[in-house]
Structures are given as structure tokens and as C-alpha cells.
Amino acid sequence: MAVGLMPGAIRWYVDGALYATRTEWSSITMINGQPRQNPWPAPFDKPFYIVMNLAVGGNFAGDPDAQTVFPAEIVVDYVRVYDDI
């Protein structure tokens, strides 16, 4: 394991700079109509997809207006996923 990396963490980098780290999460499964909390390693104990989207509005740039250029685009050079288990 590389120095400074911790198992059970998700880290997001933007242009090589650490943007955010998340070390606690869970998922919820409905069983017989009742929610059940699933601790680590859920939801990563099942196959999943990484979804990337370009959201419009919100706190980052505000709601779109007449000056907003559409269509917008997001440019991603690469996505890396490491499994250090």
C-alpha cells in the first residue's frame, strides 16, 4: 500500500489536487418494505458502475439563465479505480 493511503477510503482528485475524501458511508436495502442499513463494505461488495454527469444549476454556478451556454460539456482525461484489498 502506498504511503498515506488508507483502506476503506474514496478520494477525489481534480487536476492532481486532492478535492475530497470520504471514509464513512453505507447503503440502504429495502427488505419486506423495511429499510435496512448496510455498513462497510456495502455497497462495494457488489458490482457497480461509476456514473459521471455534468449537472446544471445548484451551488456551483447557480441556476442557468439567458447567458448559460448549451450544450455544455465535461472533459475527462481518465478515471482511475484502485482496489487495495
Residue frames as qw, qx, qy, qz and C-alpha x, y, z in Angstrom:
[[0.000, 0.890, 0.456, 0.000, 0.00, 0.00, 0.00],
 [0.383, 0.563, -0.038, 0.731, 1.31, 3.45, -0.87],
 [0.294, -0.206, -0.484, 0.798, 2.23, 5.81, 1.94],
 [0.197, 0.134, 0.123, -0.963, -0.71, 7.95, 3.03],
 [0.537, -0.114, -0.566, -0.615, -3.37, 5.69, 1.54],
 [0.361, -0.113, 0.742, -0.553, -5.95, 4.15, 3.80],
 [0.085, -0.219, -0.930, -0.283, -8.20, 1.20, 3.09],
 [0.054, -0.659, -0.733, 0.161, -11.91, 1.95, 3.05],
 [0.030, -0.658, -0.073, 0.749, -11.46, 5.47, 1.67],
 [0.525, 0.640, 0.446, 0.340, -12.60, 7.12, -1.53],
 [0.277, -0.581, 0.071, 0.762, -10.53, 10.08, -2.67],
 [0.505, 0.780, 0.346, 0.132, -11.40, 12.51, -5.46],
 [0.441, -0.392, 0.221, 0.776, -8.67, 14.44, -7.25],
 [0.447, 0.856, 0.260, -0.007, -9.08, 17.34, -9.67],
 [0.437, 0.827, -0.263, 0.237, -6.04, 18.31, -11.74],
 [0.646, 0.239, -0.580, 0.435, -3.84, 16.26, -9.42],
 [0.095, -0.335, 0.484, -0.803, -5.01, 18.02, -6.23],
 [0.151, -0.309, -0.912, 0.223, -6.98, 16.18, -3.56],
 [0.276, -0.380, -0.263, -0.843, -10.52, 17.55, -3.69],
 [0.694, -0.384, 0.157, -0.589, -12.36, 15.36, -1.16],
 [0.243, 0.182, -0.942, 0.140, -12.01, 12.19, 0.92],
 [0.740, -0.289, -0.034, -0.606, -14.84, 10.03, 2.18],
 [0.173, 0.287, -0.915, 0.226, -14.25, 7.30, 4.77],
 [0.275, 0.197, 0.810, -0.478, -17.77, 6.66, 6.08],
 [0.503, 0.111, -0.348, -0.784, -20.80, 5.60, 4.09],
 [0.385, 0.098, 0.895, -0.205, -23.45, 2.94, 3.91],
 [0.299, -0.079, -0.611, -0.729, -26.28, 1.83, 1.70],
 [0.527, 0.053, 0.529, -0.663, -29.89, 1.05, 2.44],
 [0.190, -0.039, -0.906, -0.378, -31.70, -2.07, 1.26],
 [0.632, -0.121, 0.103, -0.758, -35.46, -2.50, 1.41],
 [0.200, 0.023, -0.979, 0.018, -36.40, -5.88, 2.88],
 [0.149, -0.539, -0.828, 0.037, -40.12, -6.65, 3.17],
 [0.039, -0.845, -0.335, -0.415, -40.85, -2.94, 2.82],
 [0.532, -0.830, -0.014, 0.168, -38.50, -2.01, 5.67],
 [0.403, 0.812, -0.368, 0.207, -35.19, -0.17, 5.18],
 [0.885, -0.389, 0.024, 0.254, -32.05, -1.92, 6.41],
 [0.010, 0.919, -0.383, -0.091, -28.74, -0.13, 6.86],
 [0.956, 0.164, -0.032, 0.243, -25.81, -1.95, 5.24],
 [0.347, -0.853, 0.285, 0.267, -22.41, -1.00, 6.72],
 [0.205, 0.698, -0.647, -0.229, -18.99, -1.27, 5.04],
 [0.298, -0.216, 0.492, 0.789, -18.17, -2.81, 2.60],
 [0.299, 0.680, 0.659, 0.116, -21.64, -2.10, 1.18],
 [0.819, 0.429, 0.180, -0.336, -22.28, -1.01, -1.47],
 [0.269, 0.715, -0.608, -0.215, -18.83, -2.02, -2.75],
 [0.461, -0.202, 0.862, -0.065, -19.34, -5.72, -2.11],
 [0.650, 0.503, 0.567, -0.047, -21.36, -5.94, -5.36],
 [0.451, 0.207, 0.434, 0.752, -20.54, -4.99, -8.96],
 [0.081, 0.843, 0.345, -0.405, -21.34, -1.34, -9.73],
 [0.517, 0.587, 0.254, 0.568, -20.81, 1.40, -12.30],
 [0.277, -0.427, -0.129, 0.851, -19.24, 4.81, -11.93],
 [0.259, 0.784, 0.512, 0.236, -21.61, 7.45, -13.28],
 [0.303, -0.297, 0.000, 0.906, -20.22, 10.85, -14.21],
 [0.211, 0.761, 0.569, 0.230, -22.51, 13.66, -15.21],
 [0.195, 0.157, -0.013, 0.968, -22.48, 17.39, -15.83],
 [0.100, -0.679, -0.682, 0.253, -25.09, 18.89, -13.55],
 [0.114, 0.483, 0.204, 0.844, -26.62, 22.29, -14.29],
 [0.436, -0.720, -0.138, -0.521, -27.58, 24.67, -11.52],
 [0.801, -0.406, -0.353, 0.263, -27.07, 24.33, -7.80],
 [0.442, -0.844, 0.004, 0.304, -24.46, 25.99, -5.62],
 [0.683, -0.103, 0.317, 0.651, -21.50, 25.82, -8.00],
 [0.203, 0.080, 0.347, 0.912, -22.52, 28.23, -10.74],
 [0.339, 0.299, 0.322, -0.832, -26.13, 28.95, -9.85],
 [0.614, 0.478, 0.604, -0.171, -29.23, 28.35, -11.90],
 [0.428, 0.184, 0.534, 0.705, -28.96, 28.65, -15.68],
 [0.193, 0.736, 0.248, -0.599, -30.06, 31.93, -17.26],
 [0.624, 0.766, 0.088, -0.125, -30.03, 33.56, -20.70],
 [0.116, 0.829, -0.543, -0.070, -26.20, 33.72, -20.61],
 [0.680, -0.277, 0.679, -0.019, -25.81, 29.97, -19.98],
 [0.368, 0.483, -0.643, -0.467, -24.28, 28.18, -22.96],
 [0.769, 0.034, 0.607, -0.195, -25.93, 24.93, -24.03],
 [0.922, -0.292, -0.254, 0.008, -24.97, 22.30, -24.80],
 [0.303, -0.812, 0.485, -0.114, -22.35, 22.20, -22.07],
 [0.864, 0.242, -0.436, 0.071, -19.57, 19.64, -21.91],
 [0.630, -0.678, 0.378, -0.013, -17.37, 17.94, -19.36],
 [0.650, 0.572, -0.498, 0.057, -13.92, 16.79, -20.45],
 [0.781, -0.513, 0.349, -0.073, -12.39, 13.88, -18.55],
 [0.275, 0.649, -0.698, -0.122, -8.90, 12.67, -19.38],
 [0.540, 0.064, -0.839, 0.031, -9.13, 9.48, -17.35],
 [0.699, -0.519, 0.133, -0.474, -10.68, 7.81, -14.33],
 [0.375, 0.324, -0.839, 0.224, -8.61, 5.53, -12.13],
 [0.803, -0.435, 0.004, -0.408, -10.03, 2.97, -9.74],
 [0.256, 0.448, -0.811, 0.275, -7.76, 1.17, -7.31],
 [0.868, -0.374, -0.197, -0.259, -8.62, -1.91, -5.29],
 [0.173, 0.582, -0.681, 0.408, -6.23, -2.26, -2.39],
 [0.824, -0.342, 0.191, -0.410, -7.93, -5.19, -0.69]]
